[in-house]
Each structure stands twice: as C-alpha cells, then as structure tokens.
C-alpha cells in the first residue's frame, strides 16, 4: 500500500453533456478499473481533494463516487490513509452483479430433499392445503357451462368477466380500478418482465429495497438496468437515503413490496407510504408495486396496497394469486397507467398471446361463487397456526437471535447471533435434514451471513417446531466450537 495513484494517470474522462450525473460517470469508470484489474488490489485511490481539483468538480462529487464504490464493496477505507481497491479474491464486489433467478429458486424446491427433510426454505404453499375439491367442482361447472369456448384464446388484456370480478375484489382492498385498467398475466414474474421490457433500456436505473426479491433484480439486470439499493428499515425504506439518491439519479421506477416484503416480512407504515408517493411526485418517478402477500394478514387490520393511496397513477400494481391459490395455475394481474397501456398489451401478446383462458374462467367463477372468500379464510386460519408456531419456536430455540414479527405473510427474517455464519449454518443443518434460506441468497455481501429466512408455508406445525429446534441445536454447537477455538 504505497503512494496513491496520481489523478492524471487514471485516464478518467467526464462528459458534462451526458445525461447521467458526473459522480455516476466517475463511479462507473472506477468500477471498471477495479473489476478488470487495471487498479491492482489494495492500490490507493487518489485523495478526494486532488482528484476533484484535477477533474474540475466539487469535492462532494468524488465523495459520492467513493461512497457508492464502498457500498458495493469495490473499495475499502483505512482511517487516516485513504481509500483502497478491494481484493478481487474476496468475490464480493462482482457477486452483486451476478444475481440470477435461480438464486432463490434453488432453495424453493423439494427436488432431492426426500420425505424426511424438513423444508423451511420454500415459500410455496403446502400441497395439502390446495383446494382440490373446490377446484374440481368449479372446473367441471366451467366446462359444462362453456364447453369448447373455455379453451379459446382471450384478448391480451384477459377474460373480461374475470377483470370485472377483480375490480370488485380490489374495492374490498381499498383500490379503485376499472375493468379496462386490469391486465391479466401469467403470474407476477411475467408482470415484472413485461414492465421491464416496456420501460427499461440499457443503462437505465432502477431503485430497489435492500434486501429484496432476486427474481425481480435478475429481470431488471437482464434489460441492462443498473440497480441502486435503498436500505429497508423496520417500517419501510430509509427515506433520507431514498431522497438523497433521487436528488442524484432519476430511475425509471422504484420496485417495492410494501406488505409483508420478501424476504424481511416488513410492512411499510402509512407515513412512509405517503412519503414515498410524495417523493415520487417531487422527482417525477414511477413505482412498481409487487403485492407479494397482502392477503395473508394475521391481524384484523389489513394494510391496503400502496396503489390504494395512488392519486396520480404513478403506481404500476402487480398481483399474483399463486401463493394463496395454486402456484402451477399461474394467474395474476396488473394495473398500469394509460400512458403505457398499448405497449404492455403488445408485449403481453408477444410473450404468450394470452394467459390460459380455462384458468381465467375458473378463477372468475371462484370469485363470483364466493369460493375465493371461503378459501382465503381457510388459508389464513391454517397459516396463522403455522405462523404462531414458527414465532414461538424461534423465540424458544434460537437463543440470541433477533427478529421482528411481521404478523402476516409466510416468512420470518432472522438476524443470527454474532459469529454465526448463515451459509455455514445452512450446510450443517442440511446434514441434519433441515433446510432454510441463508441470508446470502438475498444479500450478496458479507452482511448476508448475519441473516436467515425461515418460511413456514410448506411445513406443518410439528415440522416447524422440530426444524427450528434442530437449527437451534446446531447453532449452539457452532457457538461452543467457536469458544473452544
């Protein structure tokens, strides 16, 4: 760690006519130098003042660029010495750009786990809870009523009676929409993909919560988008950080899950919901709301979607029925602004022409016959028992771990005791035939080792207790080994 590299030797070029902020231009060039090895590991970057003078910019421009590099684990600071390039062998600065859809899915499957494996990683519904009897009855009724018409293609927007049923359902959730504004899709993931294809171009920015759902991030990056992470606090995003970043960068949209967020279970406070919409108005930014799990609230009070507060049509609302209904049926819907309606319809048609007409007719009859309300009440009852058991078991067996009760959804986001590695704990528990999702799946930096996600969707109360008890036992053994070492 010798003298700092001279600014004039860096070859940095700033284009003041380019649309992106100067500090982002500086960040991108330095990032390339570090990841490509042009700046050797542990090499000292130029001092902020001399770098700013050489570039003809304010000191704060260099400060912001260095801060973003540090946040992405590309550089590290030494008090009194400056900023240094992070060693690539740590494999933490490149992972953040290498998110794939399979990152979470690999922990969300029962393939190869065996009947004796307790799976606390899957957030997919327990097949034992699927309403097979009701589904068979409604399916037969649709076939008797509609015969061959049930197998015809529908317009890209979806089966009109279903869109009308959805508008009625939305009113009970505090959201007003016309049937003409509803677009039926084949699951939330398709909705995220369609919105990305319509709105994103290479080099655009997307703001996301941190941590967040990797499947969405993978889609955004596949369109060439640059991801800016906004820390998620117990009641929603860090609004000061969001405001600061919006002053510097205008994203194409902000991707959020305001109710029972995945993976944290966080639900935004009403104050933060309103603050978010005010910031979006101030900076003229759209929001993509992924309504992951608002249906599964275990309290009498149900938080309505962010879309319910949207008075300026800034929120693109995406909702799937997979977690409540049957995952394989792949039916969901979007509410989108008129400004992109035609583009969304065209993109949906190009993707798969239309969502299964038979499944749309079945879901429509579910709503109209009251079967959906009955099924939702049943699912809430069943999952509330599992939720209570999971909370009780974590408090009892995971000593020194901490978490906030979400009072809804299917996940618990747990901070592990100091010194416990999430990935190591995962491997040891897997040997004991218990699965959970390590925090490194959602947070690619070292911070991810501090967290784990336990999902109680696919396990019964007894399995939940046994599984968490095993995790606690393995954790205590790891603590004892660490003390002896």
ZAMARGU-4260 file (C-alpha; in steps of 0.2 Angstrom, whole numbers, plus 5000, padded with zeros to 4 digits):
<rodrens>
0) 5000/5000/5000 | 5011/5014/4994 | 5008/5031/4987 | 4991/5035/4979 | 4989/5034/4961
5) 4990/5051/4953 | 4974/5058/4946 | 4982/5062/4929 | 4987/5043/4927 | 4969/5037/4929
10) 4963/5042/4912 | 4946/5047/4919 | 4935/5057/4906 | 4920/5067/4912 | 4906/5072/4899
15) 4896/5086/4906 | 4884/5084/4891 | 4879/5066/4896 | 4863/5063/4905 | 4870/5054/4920
20) 4877/5063/4935 | 4896/5066/4935 | 4898/5056/4951 | 4890/5041/4942 | 4901/5043/4927
25) 4916/5043/4939 | 4909/5028/4949 | 4906/5018/4933 | 4924/5021/4927 | 4932/5017/4943
30) 4922/5001/4945 | 4928/4995/4928 | 4946/4999/4933 | 4944/4989/4949 | 4934/4974/4942
35) 4946/4972/4927 | 4961/4973/4937 | 4968/4989/4930 | 4968/4996/4948 | 4978/4982/4957
40) 4970/4976/4973 | 4975/4986/4989 | 4980/5001/4977 | 4977/5018/4985 | 4965/5029/4975
45) 4968/5047/4973 | 4964/5059/4988 | 4947/5067/4986 | 4953/5085/4985 | 4967/5082/4972
50) 4955/5071/4962 | 4941/5084/4962 | 4954/5098/4958 | 4960/5088/4943 | 4943/5084/4936
55) 4936/5102/4940 | 4922/5096/4951 | 4916/5098/4969 | 4924/5088/4982 | 4906/5080/4986
60) 4906/5073/4968 | 4921/5062/4972 | 4915/5058/4989 | 4898/5052/4982 | 4908/5041/4969
65) 4919/5034/4983 | 4904/5031/4994 | 4895/5021/4980 | 4911/5011/4977 | 4912/5007/4996
70) 4893/5002/4997 | 4896/4990/4983 | 4912/4983/4991 | 4923/4989/4977 | 4934/4999/4989
75) 4938/5000/5007 | 4944/5014/5019 | 4958/5015/5031 | 4956/5029/5044 | 4970/5042/5040
80) 4976/5033/5025 | 4963/5034/5012 | 4953/5023/5000 | 4959/5007/4993 | 4954/4995/4979
85) 4946/4979/4986 | 4955/4962/4983 | 4945/4953/4969 | 4949/4937/4978 | 4935/4941/4991
90) 4922/4938/4977 | 4911/4951/4985 | 4912/4965/4973 | 4907/4955/4957 | 4893/4944/4965
95) 4882/4959/4967 | 4880/4960/4948 | 4878/4941/4946 | 4861/4939/4953 | 4851/4925/4944
100) 4833/4920/4946 | 4839/4903/4952 | 4847/4911/4967 | 4831/4909/4977 | 4823/4895/4967
105) 4836/4883/4972 | 4831/4884/4990 | 4812/4884/4985 | 4811/4866/4979 | 4808/4849/4986
110) 4818/4841/4972 | 4830/4828/4980 | 4826/4833/4998 | 4817/4817/5002 | 4802/4813/5013
115) 4812/4815/5029 | 4819/4833/5025 | 4810/4847/5034 | 4809/4861/5022 | 4809/4878/5030
120) 4816/4886/5014 | 4801/4885/5002 | 4788/4899/5002 | 4777/4889/4990 | 4760/4883/4998
125) 4759/4866/5006 | 4750/4855/4993 | 4740/4848/5007 | 4731/4865/5008 | 4727/4866/4989
130) 4708/4867/4987 | 4707/4852/4976 | 4689/4848/4979 | 4683/4865/4976 | 4694/4867/4961
135) 4687/4851/4953 | 4669/4857/4956 | 4672/4874/4949 | 4682/4867/4934 | 4668/4855/4930
140) 4655/4869/4931 | 4665/4880/4919 | 4667/4865/4907 | 4648/4861/4907 | 4644/4880/4905
145) 4656/4885/4892 | 4661/4868/4883 | 4674/4871/4870 | 4674/4890/4872 | 4684/4888/4888
150) 4699/4883/4878 | 4699/4898/4866 | 4712/4912/4867 | 4706/4928/4875 | 4712/4946/4871
155) 4729/4950/4878 | 4721/4960/4892 | 4712/4945/4899 | 4694/4937/4900 | 4683/4952/4903
160) 4672/4944/4917 | 4687/4940/4927 | 4693/4958/4925 | 4676/4964/4932 | 4677/4951/4946
165) 4695/4958/4950 | 4689/4976/4951 | 4676/4971/4964 | 4689/4961/4974 | 4700/4976/4973
170) 4687/4988/4981 | 4687/4977/4996 | 4706/4980/4997 | 4704/4999/4995 | 4709/5000/4977
175) 4698/5008/4964 | 4700/5002/4946 | 4690/5000/4930 | 4690/4983/4922 | 4698/4992/4907
180) 4713/4995/4918 | 4716/4977/4923 | 4728/4966/4913 | 4728/4948/4917 | 4745/4940/4917
185) 4753/4923/4919 | 4760/4926/4937 | 4769/4941/4945 | 4786/4936/4937 | 4778/4939/4920
190) 4772/4955/4925 | 4789/4961/4931 | 4796/4955/4915 | 4783/4964/4904 | 4785/4980/4914
195) 4804/4979/4912 | 4803/4976/4893 | 4792/4991/4891 | 4801/5003/4902 | 4819/4999/4903
200) 4834/5001/4891 | 4852/4998/4893 | 4860/5009/4906 | 4843/5014/4915 | 4842/5015/4934
205) 4830/5005/4945 | 4829/5008/4964 | 4825/4993/4974 | 4823/4989/4993 | 4838/4980/5001
210) 4836/4966/5003 | 4823/4961/4990 | 4817/4948/4979 | 4831/4942/4967 | 4820/4936/4953
215) 4815/4954/4950 | 4833/4961/4951 | 4838/4947/4939 | 4825/4953/4926 | 4830/4971/4928
220) 4848/4967/4925 | 4844/4956/4910 | 4837/4973/4902 | 4854/4981/4906 | 4847/4991/4921
225) 4859/4997/4935 | 4852/4993/4952 | 4853/5006/4966 | 4849/4998/4983 | 4839/5008/4996
230) 4841/5001/5014 | 4825/4993/5021 | 4821/4998/5040 | 4808/4990/5051 | 4794/5001/5045
235) 4799/5003/5026 | 4813/5011/5016 | 4826/5023/5023 | 4818/5039/5016 | 4833/5050/5019
240) 4843/5039/5009 | 4830/5037/4995 | 4828/5056/4995 | 4847/5058/4993 | 4848/5046/4979
245) 4833/5053/4970 | 4842/5070/4970 | 4857/5062/4961 | 4849/5050/4950 | 4832/5048/4941
250) 4827/5030/4940 | 4814/5023/4928 | 4805/5016/4943 | 4806/5011/4961 | 4802/4992/4964
255) 4794/4989/4981 | 4784/4976/4991 | 4775/4987/5004 | 4766/4972/5013 | 4775/4958/5021
260) 4790/4960/5010 | 4801/4946/5004 | 4812/4941/5012 | 4810/4953/5028 | 4791/4952/5031
265) 4792/4971/5033 | 4776/4981/5031 | 4778/5000/5027 | 4770/5012/5039 | 4756/5023/5032
270) 4768/5038/5035 | 4781/5030/5024 | 4769/5025/5011 | 4763/5043/5009 | 4781/5049/5010
275) 4786/5038/4996 | 4772/5044/4985 | 4777/5062/4989 | 4795/5059/4984 | 4789/5051/4968
280) 4778/5066/4964 | 4793/5078/4968 | 4805/5069/4957 | 4793/5063/4944 | 4796/5044/4946
285) 4785/5029/4944 | 4783/5014/4956 | 4781/4996/4953 | 4772/4988/4967 | 4774/4969/4969
290) 4759/4964/4980 | 4768/4948/4986 | 4757/4944/5001 | 4745/4957/5007 | 4731/4944/5008
295) 4739/4934/5022 | 4737/4946/5037 | 4735/4938/5054 | 4728/4953/5062 | 4711/4961/5060
300) 4719/4977/5052 | 4724/4974/5034 | 4735/4987/5026 | 4729/4991/5009 | 4741/4991/4994
305) 4751/5007/4990 | 4740/5008/4974 | 4726/5012/4986 | 4734/5029/4990 | 4740/5032/4972
310) 4730/5048/4966 | 4742/5052/4951 | 4743/5035/4943 | 4761/5033/4947 | 4760/5015/4954
315) 4761/5000/4942 | 4752/4987/4953 | 4757/4968/4950 | 4747/4955/4960 | 4748/4936/4959
320) 4737/4923/4966 | 4750/4909/4966 | 4754/4909/4985 | 4736/4908/4990 | 4728/4898/4976
325) 4739/4885/4967 | 4756/4890/4960 | 4755/4880/4944 | 4740/4889/4938 | 4750/4905/4935
330) 4736/4918/4935 | 4739/4936/4941 | 4735/4954/4935 | 4742/4971/4933 | 4735/4989/4934
335) 4745/5001/4923 | 4744/5019/4918 | 4736/5023/4901 | 4752/5030/4895 | 4760/5013/4893
340) 4744/5003/4891 | 4746/4999/4872 | 4764/4994/4874 | 4760/4982/4889 | 4746/4974/4878
345) 4758/4972/4864 | 4772/4965/4875 | 4760/4953/4883 | 4754/4947/4866 | 4772/4944/4861
350) 4776/4935/4876 | 4762/4921/4877 | 4747/4929/4867 | 4736/4927/4882 | 4735/4918/4899
355) 4726/4902/4900 | 4708/4905/4896 | 4702/4890/4906 | 4711/4895/4921 | 4704/4913/4920
360) 4686/4907/4919 | 4689/4895/4934 | 4696/4910/4944 | 4682/4921/4939 | 4669/4908/4945
365) 4679/4906/4961 | 4676/4925/4964 | 4658/4925/4959 | 4653/4910/4968 | 4661/4916/4985
370) 4673/4901/4984 | 4688/4913/4984 | 4682/4921/5001 | 4680/4904/5009 | 4697/4898/5003
375) 4706/4914/5009 | 4698/4912/5026 | 4704/4894/5027 | 4721/4898/5021 | 4723/4912/5034
380) 4717/4901/5048 | 4729/4887/5043 | 4744/4898/5041 | 4741/4908/5056 | 4743/4892/5066
385) 4760/4889/5057 | 4765/4907/5060 | 4762/4907/5078 | 4771/4890/5080 | 4786/4897/5070
390) 4787/4913/5081 | 4786/4903/5097 | 4799/4890/5091 | 4811/4904/5086 | 4810/4913/5102
395) 4812/4896/5112 | 4826/4888/5102 | 4836/4902/5093 | 4844/4910/5108 | 4852/4927/5105
400) 4844/4928/5088 | 4833/4943/5084 | 4818/4946/5073 | 4803/4957/5070 | 4786/4949/5070
405) 4778/4953/5053 | 4760/4947/5058 | 4757/4941/5040 | 4765/4933/5025 | 4775/4917/5025
410) 4792/4921/5031 | 4802/4926/5046 | 4818/4936/5043 | 4830/4932/5057 | 4847/4940/5062
415) 4859/4927/5069 | 4869/4929/5084 | 4887/4937/5082 | 4899/4925/5075 | 4887/4913/5067
420) 4888/4911/5048 | 4872/4909/5039 | 4880/4899/5025 | 4889/4888/5037 | 4874/4885/5047
425) 4864/4881/5032 | 4876/4867/5027 | 4877/4860/5044 | 4858/4860/5046 | 4856/4852/5029
430) 4866/4837/5035 | 4853/4836/5049 | 4839/4836/5036 | 4833/4854/5039 | 4833/4867/5026
435) 4831/4886/5027 | 4836/4900/5016 | 4853/4908/5020 | 4854/4927/5020 | 4867/4927/5007
440) 4854/4922/4994 | 4847/4940/4996 | 4862/4950/5002 | 4877/4946/4992 | 4890/4955/5003
445) 4897/4949/5020 | 4881/4956/5028 | 4871/4942/5021 | 4880/4930/5033 | 4871/4938/5048
450) 4853/4933/5042 | 4842/4918/5038 | 4825/4917/5031 | 4813/4904/5038 | 4797/4900/5028
455) 4783/4891/5036 | 4772/4889/5020 | 4777/4871/5016 | 4779/4863/5034 | 4766/4858/5047
460) 4767/4864/5065 | 4776/4849/5071 | 4789/4850/5057 | 4791/4869/5060 | 4795/4866/5079
465) 4806/4851/5075 | 4815/4860/5061 | 4819/4876/5071 | 4824/4866/5086 | 4837/4857/5075
470) 4843/4874/5069 | 4845/4880/5087 | 4854/4864/5092 | 4866/4866/5078 | 4868/4884/5081
475) 4873/4881/5100 | 4885/4868/5094 | 4894/4881/5082 | 4895/4893/5097 | 4903/4880/5108
480) 4916/4876/5095 | 4920/4894/5092 | 4923/4897/5111 | 4934/4881/5112 | 4944/4888/5096
</rodrens>
